[in-house]
């Protein structure tokens, strides 16, 4: 009985590092959990009206809308849903609204 328990423990300890390495690698590839600690923002310039419905459905939140009077346009800031990196979030929005002009630049905040 003891030998079976020891075998199971030994097999678990042998497999565990590979499972953890696989999870870390796939998280890195997806640009999610380990790549983006803070939720970012996207700035969409002169979006079509349907962006509000689509972005809400996809989990984005409108933070701010700014009128660009000199250009006769508006800029909309969207908070990225949890688990997304700015680049993957921009691609997600462009898949639903291909004509978007989106900036997903990231920057470091200094406190």
SEVEXBA-733541 format. One line per field, with one value per residue (C-alpha): residue number from 1; residue in three letters; x, y, z. Coordinates in nm, 2 decimals, padded with zeros to 4 digits. Layout:
% residues N
i	[NUM | ...]
aa	[ALA | ...]
c1	[X | ...]
c2	[Y | ...]
c3	[Z | ...]
This chain:
% residues 111
i	[1 | 2 | 3 | 4 | 5 | 6 | 7 | 8 | 9 | 10 | 11 | 12 | 13 | 14 | 15 | 16 | 17 | 18 | 19 | 20 | 21 | 22 | 23 | 24 | 25 | 26 | 27 | 28 | 29 | 30 | 31 | 32 | 33 | 34 | 35 | 36 | 37 | 38 | 39 | 40 | 41 | 42 | 43 | 44 | 45 | 46 | 47 | 48 | 49 | 50 | 51 | 52 | 53 | 54 | 55 | 56 | 57 | 58 | 59 | 60 | 61 | 62 | 63 | 64 | 65 | 66 | 67 | 68 | 69 | 70 | 71 | 72 | 73 | 74 | 75 | 76 | 77 | 78 | 79 | 80 | 81 | 82 | 83 | 84 | 85 | 86 | 87 | 88 | 89 | 90 | 91 | 92 | 93 | 94 | 95 | 96 | 97 | 98 | 99 | 100 | 101 | 102 | 103 | 104 | 105 | 106 | 107 | 108 | 109 | 110 | 111]
aa	[UNK | UNK | UNK | UNK | UNK | UNK | UNK | UNK | UNK | UNK | UNK | UNK | UNK | UNK | UNK | UNK | UNK | UNK | UNK | UNK | UNK | UNK | UNK | UNK | UNK | UNK | UNK | UNK | UNK | UNK | UNK | UNK | UNK | UNK | UNK | UNK | UNK | UNK | UNK | UNK | UNK | UNK | UNK | UNK | UNK | UNK | UNK | UNK | UNK | UNK | UNK | UNK | UNK | UNK | UNK | UNK | UNK | UNK | UNK | UNK | UNK | UNK | UNK | UNK | UNK | UNK | UNK | UNK | UNK | UNK | UNK | UNK | UNK | UNK | UNK | UNK | UNK | UNK | UNK | UNK | UNK | UNK | UNK | UNK | UNK | UNK | UNK | UNK | UNK | UNK | UNK | UNK | UNK | UNK | UNK | UNK | UNK | UNK | UNK | UNK | UNK | UNK | UNK | UNK | UNK | UNK | UNK | UNK | UNK | UNK | UNK]
c1	[00.00 | 00.28 | 00.46 | 00.16 | 00.12 | 00.48 | 00.47 | 00.17 | 00.35 | 00.67 | 00.48 | 00.29 | 00.62 | 00.77 | 00.48 | 00.41 | 00.70 | 00.59 | 00.23 | 00.34 | 00.59 | 00.31 | 00.07 | 00.33 | 00.42 | 00.06 | -00.02 | 00.28 | 00.18 | -00.18 | -00.05 | -00.28 | -00.23 | 00.15 | 00.20 | -00.04 | -00.06 | -00.26 | -00.56 | -00.48 | -00.68 | -00.74 | -00.80 | -01.03 | -01.04 | -01.36 | -01.54 | -01.87 | -02.18 | -02.19 | -01.86 | -02.05 | -02.27 | -02.00 | -01.74 | -01.99 | -02.08 | -01.71 | -01.64 | -01.48 | -01.59 | -01.61 | -01.40 | -01.40 | -01.51 | -01.32 | -01.43 | -01.15 | -01.31 | -01.03 | -01.05 | -01.43 | -01.38 | -01.40 | -01.16 | -01.31 | -01.10 | -01.19 | -01.08 | -00.96 | -01.14 | -00.95 | -00.71 | -00.64 | -00.32 | -00.36 | -00.26 | -00.49 | -00.77 | -00.72 | -00.72 | -01.04 | -01.21 | -01.09 | -01.23 | -01.58 | -01.53 | -01.25 | -01.26 | -01.14 | -00.83 | -00.71 | -00.40 | -00.30 | 00.02 | 00.14 | 00.34 | 00.49 | 00.33 | 00.56 | 00.41]
c2	[00.00 | 00.24 | 00.18 | 00.27 | 00.60 | 00.68 | 00.61 | 00.84 | 01.12 | 01.07 | 01.08 | 01.39 | 01.57 | 01.46 | 01.59 | 01.91 | 02.13 | 02.05 | 02.15 | 02.47 | 02.55 | 02.49 | 02.72 | 02.99 | 02.96 | 02.96 | 03.26 | 03.44 | 03.35 | 03.47 | 03.80 | 03.76 | 03.67 | 03.71 | 03.97 | 04.23 | 04.30 | 04.63 | 04.67 | 04.91 | 05.15 | 05.20 | 05.53 | 05.51 | 05.80 | 05.90 | 05.57 | 05.48 | 05.48 | 05.10 | 05.09 | 05.17 | 04.86 | 04.63 | 04.74 | 04.69 | 04.35 | 04.25 | 04.37 | 04.71 | 05.01 | 05.36 | 05.58 | 05.91 | 06.08 | 06.39 | 06.62 | 06.71 | 07.03 | 07.14 | 06.80 | 06.77 | 06.42 | 06.26 | 06.04 | 05.76 | 05.60 | 05.24 | 05.03 | 04.69 | 04.38 | 04.16 | 03.91 | 04.12 | 04.29 | 04.62 | 04.47 | 04.17 | 04.40 | 04.63 | 04.32 | 04.20 | 04.54 | 04.56 | 04.21 | 04.35 | 04.70 | 04.69 | 05.06 | 05.16 | 05.36 | 05.23 | 05.31 | 05.04 | 05.20 | 05.12 | 05.34 | 05.33 | 05.53 | 05.69 | 05.76]
c3	[00.00 | 00.09 | -00.23 | -00.44 | -00.25 | -00.29 | -00.66 | -00.70 | -00.51 | -00.71 | -01.04 | -00.93 | -00.83 | -01.17 | -01.38 | -01.18 | -01.32 | -01.67 | -01.61 | -01.45 | -01.73 | -01.98 | -01.81 | -01.78 | -02.15 | -02.27 | -02.05 | -02.20 | -02.55 | -02.49 | -02.35 | -02.05 | -01.68 | -01.65 | -01.93 | -01.82 | -01.45 | -01.48 | -01.70 | -01.98 | -02.19 | -02.56 | -02.73 | -03.03 | -03.27 | -03.44 | -03.38 | -03.55 | -03.33 | -03.31 | -03.11 | -02.79 | -02.81 | -02.94 | -02.68 | -02.40 | -02.52 | -02.54 | -02.18 | -02.25 | -02.04 | -02.18 | -01.95 | -02.12 | -02.44 | -02.56 | -02.84 | -03.08 | -03.21 | -03.44 | -03.62 | -03.59 | -03.44 | -03.09 | -02.90 | -02.68 | -02.40 | -02.33 | -02.03 | -02.15 | -02.01 | -01.76 | -01.91 | -02.22 | -02.33 | -02.52 | -02.85 | -02.82 | -02.71 | -03.02 | -03.25 | -03.08 | -03.14 | -03.50 | -03.57 | -03.49 | -03.64 | -03.90 | -03.98 | -03.63 | -03.56 | -03.23 | -03.02 | -02.76 | -02.65 | -02.31 | -02.07 | -01.73 | -01.45 | -01.20 | -00.86]
